[in-house]
Amino acid sequence: MSNAKIQTTATPEQLLYADILEKGMFFGLALMIVTFILYLTGIMSPAVPLDQIAGYWALPVKQYLAAINANFLHLAHPPTGWVWTTLLAKGDFLNFLPVAILGGVTVVCYLAIIPGLFKRGDKAYAIMAIAEVLILSLAASGLLSAGGH
Protein backbone atom coordinates (compact mmCIF):
# COMPACT_ATOMS: atom_id res chain seq x y z
CA MET A 1 0.00 0.00 0.00
CA SER A 2 1.35 3.42 -0.90
CA ASN A 3 1.62 6.41 1.37
CA ALA A 4 -0.40 8.59 -1.04
CA LYS A 5 -3.05 10.68 0.69
CA ILE A 6 -6.57 9.74 -0.34
CA GLN A 7 -8.90 12.66 -1.03
CA THR A 8 -12.02 12.35 1.11
CA THR A 9 -13.74 15.61 0.22
CA ALA A 10 -14.93 16.95 -3.08
CA THR A 11 -13.15 19.87 -4.69
CA PRO A 12 -15.05 23.11 -5.36
CA GLU A 13 -15.05 22.23 -9.07
CA GLN A 14 -16.56 18.81 -8.40
CA LEU A 15 -19.28 20.40 -6.27
CA LEU A 16 -20.01 23.04 -8.93
CA TYR A 17 -20.14 20.38 -11.64
CA ALA A 18 -22.52 18.25 -9.55
CA ASP A 19 -24.72 21.25 -8.69
CA ILE A 20 -25.10 22.30 -12.33
CA LEU A 21 -25.65 18.71 -13.42
CA GLU A 22 -28.38 18.22 -10.81
CA LYS A 23 -30.20 21.44 -11.74
CA GLY A 24 -29.88 20.71 -15.46
CA MET A 25 -31.17 17.18 -14.98
CA PHE A 26 -34.21 18.33 -13.01
CA PHE A 27 -34.92 21.11 -15.52
CA GLY A 28 -34.63 18.68 -18.45
CA LEU A 29 -36.82 16.11 -16.72
CA ALA A 30 -39.50 18.69 -15.86
CA LEU A 31 -39.43 20.01 -19.42
CA MET A 32 -39.68 16.45 -20.74
CA ILE A 33 -42.84 15.88 -18.70
CA VAL A 34 -44.37 19.19 -19.86
CA THR A 35 -43.59 18.65 -23.56
CA PHE A 36 -44.88 15.09 -23.42
CA ILE A 37 -48.15 16.27 -21.86
CA LEU A 38 -48.45 18.94 -24.57
CA TYR A 39 -47.94 16.22 -27.17
CA LEU A 40 -50.30 13.63 -25.69
CA THR A 41 -53.14 16.04 -24.95
CA GLY A 42 -53.00 17.53 -28.43
CA ILE A 43 -52.45 21.06 -27.11
CA MET A 44 -49.62 21.17 -29.64
CA SER A 45 -50.51 19.24 -32.76
CA PRO A 46 -47.93 16.65 -33.83
CA ALA A 47 -46.41 16.34 -37.28
CA VAL A 48 -47.47 12.69 -37.35
CA PRO A 49 -50.99 12.10 -35.98
CA LEU A 50 -51.05 9.90 -32.86
CA ASP A 51 -53.40 7.40 -34.46
CA GLN A 52 -50.94 6.84 -37.33
CA ILE A 53 -47.59 6.82 -35.51
CA ALA A 54 -47.63 3.10 -34.72
CA GLY A 55 -47.63 2.30 -38.44
CA TYR A 56 -44.19 3.88 -38.76
CA TRP A 57 -42.50 2.24 -35.77
CA ALA A 58 -41.24 -0.79 -37.68
CA LEU A 59 -39.37 1.32 -40.24
CA PRO A 60 -35.63 1.91 -40.08
CA VAL A 61 -34.79 5.54 -39.24
CA LYS A 62 -33.97 6.64 -42.79
CA GLN A 63 -37.20 5.15 -44.16
CA TYR A 64 -39.19 6.59 -41.25
CA LEU A 65 -37.84 10.08 -41.87
CA ALA A 66 -38.47 9.81 -45.61
CA ALA A 67 -42.02 8.53 -45.03
CA ILE A 68 -43.07 11.19 -42.53
CA ASN A 69 -41.50 13.85 -44.71
CA ALA A 70 -43.40 12.64 -47.78
CA ASN A 71 -46.69 12.18 -45.92
CA PHE A 72 -46.73 15.03 -43.39
CA LEU A 73 -43.84 17.50 -43.42
CA HIS A 74 -43.29 18.10 -47.14
CA LEU A 75 -39.79 19.51 -46.67
CA ALA A 76 -37.18 19.60 -49.43
CA HIS A 77 -35.25 16.87 -47.56
CA PRO A 78 -36.10 14.53 -44.66
CA PRO A 79 -35.45 16.16 -41.25
CA THR A 80 -31.98 14.96 -40.27
CA GLY A 81 -29.40 16.59 -38.03
CA TRP A 82 -30.54 19.80 -36.36
CA VAL A 83 -33.48 20.32 -38.74
CA TRP A 84 -35.78 19.23 -35.90
CA THR A 85 -35.19 22.66 -34.32
CA THR A 86 -37.18 24.23 -37.16
CA LEU A 87 -40.12 21.94 -36.31
CA LEU A 88 -40.49 22.79 -32.61
CA ALA A 89 -44.04 24.04 -33.23
CA LYS A 90 -45.04 20.39 -33.68
CA GLY A 91 -45.70 18.49 -30.47
CA ASP A 92 -43.74 15.39 -31.44
CA PHE A 93 -40.64 17.39 -32.40
CA LEU A 94 -40.91 19.59 -29.30
CA ASN A 95 -40.14 16.44 -27.27
CA PHE A 96 -36.59 16.50 -28.68
CA LEU A 97 -35.81 19.77 -26.91
CA PRO A 98 -35.49 18.37 -23.36
CA VAL A 99 -33.41 15.48 -24.70
CA ALA A 100 -31.01 17.98 -26.31
CA ILE A 101 -30.90 19.96 -23.07
CA LEU A 102 -30.09 16.84 -21.07
CA GLY A 103 -27.36 15.99 -23.54
CA GLY A 104 -25.91 19.50 -23.38
CA VAL A 105 -25.78 19.85 -19.60
CA THR A 106 -22.38 18.15 -19.48
CA VAL A 107 -20.88 20.82 -21.74
CA VAL A 108 -22.25 23.54 -19.45
CA CYS A 109 -20.77 21.75 -16.42
CA TYR A 110 -17.33 21.59 -18.01
CA LEU A 111 -17.46 25.23 -19.09
CA ALA A 112 -18.33 26.26 -15.54
CA ILE A 113 -15.39 24.48 -13.91
CA ILE A 114 -12.64 25.52 -16.33
CA PRO A 115 -11.92 28.92 -14.69
CA GLY A 116 -11.67 27.32 -11.24
CA LEU A 117 -9.29 24.67 -12.51
CA PHE A 118 -6.98 27.30 -13.98
CA LYS A 119 -7.24 29.43 -10.83
CA ARG A 120 -6.23 26.43 -8.71
CA GLY A 121 -3.28 25.76 -11.02
CA ASP A 122 -4.73 22.48 -12.24
CA LYS A 123 -3.77 23.11 -15.87
CA ALA A 124 -3.88 19.46 -16.95
CA TYR A 125 -7.53 19.04 -15.85
CA ALA A 126 -8.43 22.44 -17.27
CA ILE A 127 -6.99 21.50 -20.67
CA MET A 128 -8.82 18.15 -20.53
CA ALA A 129 -12.08 19.98 -19.71
CA ILE A 130 -11.54 22.32 -22.67
CA ALA A 131 -10.84 19.34 -24.91
CA GLU A 132 -14.02 17.66 -23.65
CA VAL A 133 -16.08 20.76 -24.44
CA LEU A 134 -14.58 20.96 -27.93
CA ILE A 135 -15.10 17.26 -28.66
CA LEU A 136 -18.68 17.20 -27.39
CA SER A 137 -19.52 20.40 -29.26
CA LEU A 138 -18.01 19.08 -32.46
CA ALA A 139 -19.90 15.81 -32.10
CA ALA A 140 -23.18 17.62 -31.49
CA SER A 141 -22.62 20.02 -34.38
CA GLY A 142 -23.17 17.34 -36.99
CA LEU A 143 -20.09 18.46 -38.94
CA LEU A 144 -18.62 15.00 -38.63
CA SER A 145 -20.41 11.89 -39.72
CA ALA A 146 -19.43 8.28 -39.70
CA GLY A 147 -21.10 5.00 -40.27
CA GLY A 148 -23.80 5.89 -42.80
CA HIS A 149 -26.54 6.81 -40.32
C-alpha positions as CSV (number, residue, x, y, z in Angstrom):
1,M,0.0,0.0,0.0
2,S,1.3,3.4,-0.9
3,N,1.6,6.4,1.4
4,A,-0.4,8.6,-1.0
5,K,-3.1,10.7,0.7
6,I,-6.6,9.7,-0.3
7,Q,-8.9,12.7,-1.0
8,T,-12.0,12.3,1.1
9,T,-13.7,15.6,0.2
10,A,-14.9,17.0,-3.1
11,T,-13.1,19.9,-4.7
12,P,-15.0,23.1,-5.4
13,E,-15.1,22.2,-9.1
14,Q,-16.6,18.8,-8.4
15,L,-19.3,20.4,-6.3
16,L,-20.0,23.0,-8.9
17,Y,-20.1,20.4,-11.6
18,A,-22.5,18.3,-9.5
19,D,-24.7,21.2,-8.7
20,I,-25.1,22.3,-12.3
21,L,-25.6,18.7,-13.4
22,E,-28.4,18.2,-10.8
23,K,-30.2,21.4,-11.7
24,G,-29.9,20.7,-15.5
25,M,-31.2,17.2,-15.0
26,F,-34.2,18.3,-13.0
27,F,-34.9,21.1,-15.5
28,G,-34.6,18.7,-18.5
29,L,-36.8,16.1,-16.7
30,A,-39.5,18.7,-15.9
31,L,-39.4,20.0,-19.4
32,M,-39.7,16.5,-20.7
33,I,-42.8,15.9,-18.7
34,V,-44.4,19.2,-19.9
35,T,-43.6,18.6,-23.6
36,F,-44.9,15.1,-23.4
37,I,-48.1,16.3,-21.9
38,L,-48.5,18.9,-24.6
39,Y,-47.9,16.2,-27.2
40,L,-50.3,13.6,-25.7
41,T,-53.1,16.0,-25.0
42,G,-53.0,17.5,-28.4
43,I,-52.5,21.1,-27.1
44,M,-49.6,21.2,-29.6
45,S,-50.5,19.2,-32.8
46,P,-47.9,16.7,-33.8
47,A,-46.4,16.3,-37.3
48,V,-47.5,12.7,-37.4
49,P,-51.0,12.1,-36.0
50,L,-51.0,9.9,-32.9
51,D,-53.4,7.4,-34.5
52,Q,-50.9,6.8,-37.3
53,I,-47.6,6.8,-35.5
54,A,-47.6,3.1,-34.7
55,G,-47.6,2.3,-38.4
56,Y,-44.2,3.9,-38.8
57,W,-42.5,2.2,-35.8
58,A,-41.2,-0.8,-37.7
59,L,-39.4,1.3,-40.2
60,P,-35.6,1.9,-40.1
61,V,-34.8,5.5,-39.2
62,K,-34.0,6.6,-42.8
63,Q,-37.2,5.1,-44.2
64,Y,-39.2,6.6,-41.2
65,L,-37.8,10.1,-41.9
66,A,-38.5,9.8,-45.6
67,A,-42.0,8.5,-45.0
68,I,-43.1,11.2,-42.5
69,N,-41.5,13.9,-44.7
70,A,-43.4,12.6,-47.8
71,N,-46.7,12.2,-45.9
72,F,-46.7,15.0,-43.4
73,L,-43.8,17.5,-43.4
74,H,-43.3,18.1,-47.1
75,L,-39.8,19.5,-46.7
76,A,-37.2,19.6,-49.4
77,H,-35.2,16.9,-47.6
78,P,-36.1,14.5,-44.7
79,P,-35.5,16.2,-41.2
80,T,-32.0,15.0,-40.3
81,G,-29.4,16.6,-38.0
82,W,-30.5,19.8,-36.4
83,V,-33.5,20.3,-38.7
84,W,-35.8,19.2,-35.9
85,T,-35.2,22.7,-34.3
86,T,-37.2,24.2,-37.2
87,L,-40.1,21.9,-36.3
88,L,-40.5,22.8,-32.6
89,A,-44.0,24.0,-33.2
90,K,-45.0,20.4,-33.7
91,G,-45.7,18.5,-30.5
92,D,-43.7,15.4,-31.4
93,F,-40.6,17.4,-32.4
94,L,-40.9,19.6,-29.3
95,N,-40.1,16.4,-27.3
96,F,-36.6,16.5,-28.7
97,L,-35.8,19.8,-26.9
98,P,-35.5,18.4,-23.4
99,V,-33.4,15.5,-24.7
100,A,-31.0,18.0,-26.3
101,I,-30.9,20.0,-23.1
102,L,-30.1,16.8,-21.1
103,G,-27.4,16.0,-23.5
104,G,-25.9,19.5,-23.4
105,V,-25.8,19.8,-19.6
106,T,-22.4,18.1,-19.5
107,V,-20.9,20.8,-21.7
108,V,-22.3,23.5,-19.5
109,C,-20.8,21.8,-16.4
110,Y,-17.3,21.6,-18.0
111,L,-17.5,25.2,-19.1
112,A,-18.3,26.3,-15.5
113,I,-15.4,24.5,-13.9
114,I,-12.6,25.5,-16.3
115,P,-11.9,28.9,-14.7
116,G,-11.7,27.3,-11.2
117,L,-9.3,24.7,-12.5
118,F,-7.0,27.3,-14.0
119,K,-7.2,29.4,-10.8
120,R,-6.2,26.4,-8.7
121,G,-3.3,25.8,-11.0
122,D,-4.7,22.5,-12.2
123,K,-3.8,23.1,-15.9
124,A,-3.9,19.5,-17.0
125,Y,-7.5,19.0,-15.8
126,A,-8.4,22.4,-17.3
127,I,-7.0,21.5,-20.7
128,M,-8.8,18.2,-20.5
129,A,-12.1,20.0,-19.7
130,I,-11.5,22.3,-22.7
131,A,-10.8,19.3,-24.9
132,E,-14.0,17.7,-23.7
133,V,-16.1,20.8,-24.4
134,L,-14.6,21.0,-27.9
135,I,-15.1,17.3,-28.7
136,L,-18.7,17.2,-27.4
137,S,-19.5,20.4,-29.3
138,L,-18.0,19.1,-32.5
139,A,-19.9,15.8,-32.1
140,A,-23.2,17.6,-31.5
141,S,-22.6,20.0,-34.4
142,G,-23.2,17.3,-37.0
143,L,-20.1,18.5,-38.9
144,L,-18.6,15.0,-38.6
145,S,-20.4,11.9,-39.7
146,A,-19.4,8.3,-39.7
147,G,-21.1,5.0,-40.3
148,G,-23.8,5.9,-42.8
149,H,-26.5,6.8,-40.3
